[in-house]
Amino acid sequence: MRTIFMCCAASLSLFWLAGCPTTNVTPSEQTEAGTESHTHKEHTTETFNEGTTEPLNEGTTEPTQDASTQERPAEEQPKEVSRPPDVPSTGAWKTLKQMPTPRQETAVVALGGKIYVLGGFDDRARTVATVESYDPSTDTWTQHADLPVPLHHANAAVLDGKIYIVGFLISISFSERGRIFVYDPSKDKWDEKKSMPAGKERGSSAVGVIDGKIYLAGGLRANKALAEVSVYDPVQETWQDLPPLPAIRDHMASAAIGKKFYVIGGRKGPIKSHVTDVDIFDTVAKKWSKGPSMPTSRGGVAYATVGKVIFVFGGEGANNTTGVFPQTEAFDTETQTWHTLAPMPLPRHGMEAASIQNKIYVPGGATKQAFGASSTVEVFSSPF
């Protein structure tokens, strides 16, 4: 959630990783941090080239299968997944109308049949407060009220018809903030709630919504990856600490299915430290368990869920000329198996995705490692 994804120019060479609350925040409100983020206009892509003289670790493994392939009693057999008509077994991609503002390191959510793209870096590596939505039914983009402050790598979730931003990073310094913003689409207005507890601020975290609460796992603070996990109750405006991740992570994929919170891939800070790990948190037992590893190790990915299948797209840290992964892989949580699907037409990292029915929308992102914001929008039709 993240991010995400998820530094000053000097910090970016090591990492690639965005307040006191007031209510009814207006789009024109500026903070010292938000203003600072707009002062770095002369940065170029080359300034933020991260360790490209070193070989990058692409690190892939074969898809892992568990005991679900063994014979089971009839009542335990997983349900067959039927493919929608006219969709190839590997899925299908289509390019859509471009996003008005090229951006990367955005938050992306689906709400009311629209895809919202929140904040991020523009194509000049400036942090923005821009909010735009795409309506698939009309193939049109609409601009909405700006975020209260420019931000990136936001931890975003949808709950009760509203968009929540629960922690984020700011400016080129990638400093963390724990402010919480809530967007009401019926009013086109942002409000602010009580901030995260001091010392718990972070961005580029895994995010999931279960039983009316928002779960956060890992993320970035002080440009370092975290293992901490907590859950936010937006009604009571309270936080509860939970058992930490087995290892530090940021810029990962995540999903909430049933009572379980999935954290997939990501990295341990530096771009090349990406992993294949799949960790599953049982919100009832409050325990972590391991799932089968993702076939391709990567971080800075886009991700979305269709039914009980989690899709992971693209990512950063590949051993190629762009440093970007093209892979599309899907994890069926019922059969506990991974599937390799049609790769992205334009490989990207630093973006998020959201689904409406069986279609997954992937707006923006970067076409090369570090900075290189794109306005490309692609939609993937799920074969499941």
N, C-alpha and C positions, 0 to 999 in steps of 0.2 A: 505499500500500500503500500507505495507505498507507498516517491519519491520520490518509486521510486525511486530512490535512488538519490540512494539512494543513497573553495579554499582559495585562498590567495593563490596567485600564479605559482608561488613556491610550493604551497600545499598541494596544488593540483598535480605537481610532478610526482607526488607520493600517493595521492588518493584521487579518486574520481567519485567521488562520492556521488533548512534552507533552512517584558511587556506588562505592563499593568493593565488589567482588563477594564474596559468601559463598555457599557451597553449601547446598543443601537449605533454601531460604528458606521460611519458614512464612507463611501468610496473615496472621498477626497482626503480622508485622514491620512497623515503621513507620520511615520516614525523615523527616528534617527537612523535605524538600521535600514528601513525601506529607502530612505533618501540616499544612503551610502551606496546601495546596490545599483544606482543609476549613474554613479560617478566613474564607472570603469568603461568608458565608451571606446577607448583606444585598444582594448584587448583584441587580439586576433586569434584565429584557430591555432596558428603556430605557437603562440604563447603558451597554450595549454597542452601541447603535445606531450603525452605522458609515457616516458620510458620506451619509445619505439625502437631504440637501438638494442633493446634486449629482446630475445625471443619470447613471444607470448605463449602462455600455456593454454592450449585449447582443451586438452584433457577430455576425452570422451570415453564412455564405457558402453558395453552392450546393454540393451534393455533387459531389466531384471524381472523375472516372474517368480511368484511365490507358490505356496501350496494350493492356491485357488485353481491351479490347473489339474490337481489330482481329483480322483473320483470322490464325490460327496453324496450324502443322502439327497433325495429328490427335493426336499423342502429347503435345502441349503444351496442348491445350484443357483449361480448368478443368473439374472435375467439376460436374455439376448438383447443386444442393442441393434435396433433397426435403423438403416440409413435413410435419410429423407430422399425422395425421388429426385433424380437429375443431379445429385451431388456425388462426385467420384469418391472412391473409398479413401482417398487421401485428402479430401476436402477441396475447396475451390476458392481462389482469390479473385477479387475485382477491385480496380482502382476507382475511387470516387472523387467528387469535387474537392479541390484543395481547401485546406484550412486557411482562413484569412490571414492569420498571423503564424509564421513559422516558429515552432517552439519545441523544446525538449525538456526533459526532467519535469514533466507536468504530472498532475493528478487527473485521472479520467474516471468518470462514473456514468451510469445510465440511470435516468430518472424521467418518468412521464413520457416514455417513448423517444427520448432524446439522449444524445451523447454529449456530456459536458466535459470541457477541457479547461483545466484550472491552473493558472500561474505558469511557472517554468522560466527557462532562459530563451530569449529570442535569438535571431541569427547573428546578433552582434555580441552575444554572451552577456546580455543585460537581463537582470531579473525583472519580471513583469508581474502585474496584478491582473492581467487580462483573463476574462471568463467568456468563453464562446460555446455555443451548443450547435450540434448538427441534428437535423430532423431527417431521418431516412425516408419518410413518407413523401417529403417534398424536395429532397436533395438540396436543402438550403441551410445556411449558417446564420445564426443570430448572436449578436453581442449582448451581454448582460452586465449588470452592475459589477464593477471591478471588486476584487478582493480588498479587504481593508488595508493590506500592505503587500508589496511585491514579495513573492516567495517561490520556493521550488522544493522538490522532494517532499511534498505535503503528504501526510497520512490522512487519506480521504475515505469517507464511508457514506452510504445512504441509509437513513433510518427515519421511518414515519413520514415519508414524503419530503424530507429535507436533506441537504448535503452538509456533512460535518467535516471540518478540517481540525484534526486533533494533533497538533504539533507539526513542525515543518523546519526547513532550513532557509536562511536568508543570504543574499548577496554573494559575491564571489569568494567570500571567506568561508562559506558553508557553515556559518554559525547556527546553532540550534535555538529554537524558540518553542515555548510550551503553550502559547495562546490557542484558544479554541474558538473557531468561528462557525456559525451556522447560517446557511443560506435557505431562504424560503422562496421558492420559485413563483408562488402566487403573488408575492409582493416585490419580487426582484430586489431583495434587500438582504444584507448581511448583518447579523447581530453577533455579539460576543458573550461567551459564557466564562465561568471561572476557569482560570488557567490550570494546566497540569501542575502537580506538586513540584516544588523546587528540587532541582537535581534529577528530575525525571524527564526533562525536555529532550526531544529527539525528533529527527525526520528520517525518511527513507526506511520506515519500518514495514513489517508485514502487518496487514490489517484484515480483520474479519468481524462480521456482525452475527451474533448468536443470541437469541432470546432477548432482544432489545438492548444488548450491551455491545460495546466496541472493544475488541481485543487488539492489542499491539504487541508485536514480538520483535526483538532486536532493533536495528536501526543505527543511526549515527549520532554521536555526541562528541564534541571537541575533535572532530575528524577521526574518531575511532569507532570501530564496530562494537556492538553491544550484544549481550545475551539476555538481558532482562525482558520480562514479560509482565504485562499488567492489563487490567480490564477496567473500562470506564462505564459508569452508569450515568447516562445523560439526564435522567429524571432527577436523581439525587445529587448529581454533579460530584460524585465520589469516585475514588480510584482504589483498586485492590491489587497488590502484588501477587504474582503467581509463580510457580516453579520456572526457572530460567530455561532458555534453549540449551540443548546439549553443548553448543559451541556458539561463539560470537558470529553474527551475520548482519548484512545489510544488502540493499539492492536486490532483494529476493522476490519470488512469486509467492502468492498466498491465496487461500480460499477458505470459506466457511461452508461446510456441507453437513447438515444435520447438527449434531452436537460436537462435531470435530473441527478443529482449526488446523489447516495444512500450511506448512512453511517449506518452500521448495527452492533449491539452488541458492543463488546469491553469492556473496563474497565476504571475506573477512577483512575488509578495508581496501587494500590496494586492488587495482583493476584485475591483475593477474591471479589474485587469490581466490578465484571462483570455485565453487564446489558443486557436487551432484546430490547432496544430501536432501532427503525428504523426511521431515519431522512432523509428527501428528500429535496434536494436543487434544486429549479427551477432556472436554469442559465439565463433565460430570465427575469423573474419577480424579481430575486434575493431575493427570500424568502424561508424560511424553512417551511416544513409541516411534520406532523407525519404520518407514515405508521403503519400497524398492527405489533405488537411486535413479535419478533422471539420466537418460542416455547421454546427453551432452552437458558437460560442466560449463556454466555461464552465470553472469550476473547482469544487472541493468536490463532486465527483460520486461516484456509486456506479458500480461496474463489475464485470463478470464475463465469463467465457469459456464458450461451449458449442461444443465441437468446435474449429473454426478461425475462429469468429466472436466478435468482442469487442463486448460491449454496454456502452453508457454511459447512465446514468440521472440525471435531475435536475441539480442544481448550483446555484451561488450567483453573484450578480452580475447578475441579469436586470433589465431596464428595465420593471418592473411594481410593483404595490403591495407585494408580499411580498419582492421581490428574489430569488425562487427560480424556477428553470427547471423546466418539466414534461417536457421532451423525452426521448424514448427513441430512441437512434440506434445502429446496429450496423455494424461494419466487418468485411467478409468478407476475410480475409487471403489467400485463394486468388485471388479475382477482383480484389482491391484496389479494392473499391467500398464506398460507404456506403449504408445504407438507413435511411429514416425510418419508425419503427414507432409503435405505440400509445403515447400519452403516459401519464405516471404519473397514476393517479386522484387521489392526494394528492401534489402536487409537494413535494419535499424536497431538502435539501442536508446535508452533514456526516454522511453515512452511508456504509457500504460494502455490498457484496453478495457472495453466493456461490452457486454453482450445484450442483445435484444432478441428473444426467441432463440433460433439456432444460428444467428449471425453475430460475429464478433468484429467490432470496429476498432481499428488501430490507427489513431491519428498522430501525426507529427513524429518526434524522435530525432535522432541524429544519424547521419549516414556514414560517419567515421568516428573513430575512437575519440573520446573527450567531446569537443564542441564541433557542431556542424548541423544546426537545427534545420529541419525540413518541414514543409507544409503538406507533404504527401499524406493522403488518407486511403487506407485499404480496408476492405472488409473480407473476412474469411467465413465461408459457409461450412458449418460443422458437418462431418459425415456421420455423426452419432445421433 
